[in-house]
Amino acid sequence: MDDLFFCDVYQLQEFGRSSLGNLTFFAKQSQQKALMKKVIALTGGKARCLIDHMKIDAVCFVPWSVKREQQLMRALEDGWNLDLPLVDVVKLSAS
């Protein structure tokens, strides 16, 4: 692995929670597919632009910590519809 990118949309230290952070939070909490589609629409093009620009050859969607019926990460994975290999990550619990 040469480079690793991570994005936390929830909080910008200087400004507080971003509008995308708020939308993401409410999409996850409410599990509303309509809000998840808005997150996908706002982020998909930018993700593809970064992937093309940086010549990224694989993507990883980090597994969720809270079990929900509708998972935002799964919605992003399906909604972005990236034609790239996915790195499989398994979260382990210390307990």
Backbone hydrogen bonds, N-H to C=O, Kabsch-Sander energy under -0.5 kcal/mol:
donor,donor_aa,acceptor,acceptor_aa,energy
9,V,7,C,-0.6
12,L,16,G,-2.5
13,Q,11,Q,-0.6
15,F,12,L,-0.8
16,G,12,L,-3.4
18,S,9,V,-0.6
22,N,18,S,-2.4
23,L,19,S,-2.4
24,T,20,L,-2.7
25,F,21,G,-2.6
26,F,22,N,-2.6
27,A,23,L,-2.3
28,K,24,T,-2.3
29,Q,25,F,-2.8
30,S,26,F,-2.5
31,Q,27,A,-1.3
33,K,31,Q,-0.5
36,M,32,Q,-1.9
37,K,33,K,-2.4
38,K,34,A,-1.4
39,V,35,L,-2.0
40,I,36,M,-2.5
41,A,37,K,-2.5
42,L,38,K,-2.4
43,T,39,V,-1.8
44,G,40,I,-2.7
45,G,41,A,-0.5
47,A,43,T,-2.5
48,R,44,G,-2.4
49,C,45,G,-2.2
50,L,46,K,-2.3
51,I,47,A,-2.6
52,D,48,R,-2.6
53,H,49,C,-2.8
54,M,50,L,-2.7
55,K,51,I,-0.6
55,K,52,D,-0.5
56,I,51,I,-2.0
59,V,85,P,-2.3
62,V,60,C,-0.7
67,K,65,S,-0.5
71,Q,69,E,-0.6
72,L,70,Q,-0.5
75,A,71,Q,-2.0
76,L,72,L,-2.8
77,E,73,M,-2.4
78,D,74,R,-2.4
79,G,75,A,-3.3
80,W,76,L,-2.9
81,N,77,E,-0.9
84,L,82,L,-1.0
87,V,59,V,-2.9
88,D,86,L,-0.5
89,V,87,V,-0.5
